Amino acid sequence: MMALEFEKPVLELEAKINELQNMSGDAGFNIADEVSRLSTKSKKLLTQTYSKLTAAQKVQVARHPERPHLSDYIKNMITDFTPLAG
């Protein structure tokens, strides 16, 4: 996933959460409390980050190459679609 500069702290935290989840499954010990705490922290950080975006950062988000497009919504919501053009 291509990350914008202001999204990197959130993505690093989510990577740590994924790493802990993989460790938990492999080692057989329970670290669910730590994963839960980090997940809560990640959600809070994400909310804080996006609530304080500058105008330029909002434009970056709107123009992000991996953002969903109409065709993505159509593929996931409608099974029988015929585009009408011209």
Buried (B, 14 or more C-beta within 10 A) or exposed (E): EEEEEBBEBBBEBBEBBEEBBEBBEEEEEEBEEBBEEBBEBBEEBBEEBBEEBEEEBEEBEEEBEEEEEEEEEEEEEEEEEEEEEE
